[in-house]
Structures are given as C-alpha cells and as structure tokens.
Amino acid sequence: PGALVDALVRVADLDSTLATHDASDGGLAVALAEMVTDDTGVAAELDDAAALFAETPGRVVVETTDADALRDAAGDDAAVTELGTATEDGSLSLSIGDRSIEYAADEIRDLRGVLARELA
C-alpha cells in the first residue's frame, strides 16, 4: 500500500493533474458521475460493465492533460488505464461494447436524491 500511496502523491503533484476522485466508495460509475458538473463531463469506454460497480480499494479516477506524464509518475507502483476523455458538455457518457448511456448533469443530481426522497 505504501508504494501505491507514493504513486498517487506523485500523480497529484503533477501540473497536468486537473482532478482526482476515489473510486472505492460506489465504484467507478459513481466516481465518474460525481465528477460531472454543468460545465464538465466525461465520455468513457469500458470493456466490462462489472468494472463500473467494483469498489476496489486504491482505485482513483484522474483527469489529466498529459497521460504520459501520469503513467511516468505512477511507474510500476500503480496500474493506469485510460478510460476516455473529459468533455465540456456537462454529461456522463458511458459505452460498453455496443451499449451506451448518457446522463446530463441535472439528471445525475436528480438521481443522487432518489433514495433520500423515496425513503423519507
């Protein structure tokens, strides 16, 4: 774990690192959705839907302007997988094979409150 933490510190210290988000609570789908704002979105392609929901400790989503610098900073201490691109359309677009979904930032905000509203 120490080497992974060191790698994450190196990545966070890069000028090219714009944002990071822990993916261990709620999985990758939640982490990506929480990074979407009215002005910032994400378009991601995945090989496996299960990856969206796995709450694997130590996984972090990183928005960067320099993927090569991120890989160099992570070195052999952390695996790096390119998922997609940041967008300026305020939406979450996920594709897995020939299936895809898209949610606007306001739809994501509404979905976050569903359980609280339904259980109130």
C-alpha positions as CSV (number, residue, x, y, z in Angstrom):
1,P,0.0,0.0,0.0
2,G,2.8,2.4,0.7
3,A,4.1,2.3,-2.9
4,L,0.6,3.0,-4.2
5,V,0.2,6.0,-1.9
6,D,3.5,7.3,-3.0
7,A,2.5,6.9,-6.7
8,L,-0.8,8.7,-6.0
9,V,1.1,11.6,-4.4
10,R,3.4,11.8,-7.4
11,V,0.4,11.9,-9.7
12,A,-1.4,14.5,-7.6
13,D,1.7,16.7,-7.6
14,L,1.8,16.9,-11.5
15,D,0.8,20.2,-13.0
16,S,-1.1,18.2,-15.6
17,T,-3.4,16.6,-13.0
18,L,-6.7,18.5,-13.0
19,A,-8.9,16.4,-10.8
20,T,-8.9,13.1,-8.9
21,H,-11.7,11.1,-7.3
22,D,-11.6,8.0,-5.2
23,A,-13.5,5.1,-6.8
24,S,-13.6,2.7,-3.9
25,D,-16.9,4.0,-2.5
26,G,-19.7,3.3,-5.0
27,G,-17.3,2.2,-7.8
28,L,-16.2,3.7,-11.0
29,A,-19.7,4.6,-12.1
30,V,-20.3,6.8,-9.0
31,A,-16.8,8.4,-9.2
32,L,-17.3,9.4,-12.8
33,A,-20.9,10.7,-12.1
34,E,-19.6,12.7,-9.2
35,M,-17.0,14.4,-11.4
36,V,-19.7,15.7,-13.8
37,T,-20.8,19.3,-13.4
38,D,-22.9,21.6,-15.6
39,D,-19.7,22.6,-17.5
40,T,-17.6,19.4,-17.3
41,G,-18.4,15.9,-18.5
42,V,-16.8,12.6,-19.3
43,A,-17.0,10.2,-22.2
44,A,-15.7,6.8,-21.2
45,E,-15.5,3.4,-22.9
46,L,-15.1,0.2,-20.9
47,D,-14.7,-3.4,-21.7
48,D,-16.7,-4.8,-18.8
49,A,-19.8,-3.4,-17.0
50,A,-18.7,-5.1,-13.8
51,A,-15.8,-2.6,-13.6
52,L,-18.4,0.2,-13.1
53,F,-19.5,-1.2,-9.8
54,A,-16.5,-2.8,-8.3
55,E,-15.5,-1.0,-5.1
56,T,-11.8,-1.8,-5.4
57,P,-9.7,-0.1,-2.7
58,G,-7.0,2.2,-4.1
59,R,-8.7,3.0,-7.4
60,V,-8.6,6.6,-8.3
61,V,-10.0,8.4,-11.4
62,V,-7.6,11.1,-12.6
63,E,-8.3,13.9,-15.1
64,T,-5.1,14.9,-16.7
65,T,-3.8,16.9,-19.6
66,D,-0.8,14.6,-20.0
67,A,-1.4,10.9,-19.9
68,D,2.2,10.0,-20.5
69,A,3.3,12.1,-17.5
70,L,0.7,10.4,-15.4
71,R,2.0,6.9,-16.5
72,D,5.6,8.0,-15.7
73,A,4.6,9.3,-12.3
74,A,2.7,6.1,-11.5
75,G,5.6,4.0,-12.6
76,D,5.3,0.3,-11.6
77,D,3.5,1.2,-8.4
78,A,0.0,1.8,-9.8
79,A,-1.7,0.5,-12.9
80,V,-3.0,3.1,-15.3
81,T,-6.0,2.5,-17.6
82,E,-7.2,5.2,-20.0
83,L,-11.0,5.3,-19.8
84,G,-11.9,8.2,-22.1
85,T,-11.9,12.0,-22.2
86,A,-13.1,15.0,-20.3
87,T,-15.8,17.0,-22.2
88,E,-17.3,20.4,-21.8
89,D,-20.9,19.3,-22.3
90,G,-21.8,18.6,-18.7
91,S,-22.8,15.0,-19.3
92,L,-21.7,11.4,-18.4
93,S,-21.5,9.2,-21.5
94,L,-20.5,5.5,-20.8
95,S,-20.1,2.9,-23.6
96,I,-19.5,-0.8,-23.1
97,G,-19.3,-2.6,-26.4
98,D,-22.3,-1.6,-28.5
99,R,-24.3,-0.4,-25.5
100,S,-24.2,3.2,-24.2
101,I,-25.9,5.5,-21.7
102,E,-25.8,9.2,-21.3
103,Y,-26.9,11.5,-18.4
104,A,-26.8,15.2,-18.2
105,A,-25.5,16.9,-15.0
106,D,-29.0,17.8,-13.9
107,E,-30.2,14.2,-14.4
108,I,-27.3,13.0,-12.2
109,R,-28.2,15.5,-9.5
110,D,-31.8,14.2,-9.5
111,L,-30.7,10.6,-9.4
112,R,-28.5,11.3,-6.4
113,G,-31.5,12.3,-4.4
114,V,-33.8,9.3,-5.3
115,L,-33.1,7.2,-2.3
116,A,-33.5,10.1,0.2
117,R,-36.8,11.1,-1.4
118,E,-38.2,7.6,-1.6
119,L,-37.2,6.7,1.9
120,A,-38.3,10.0,3.5
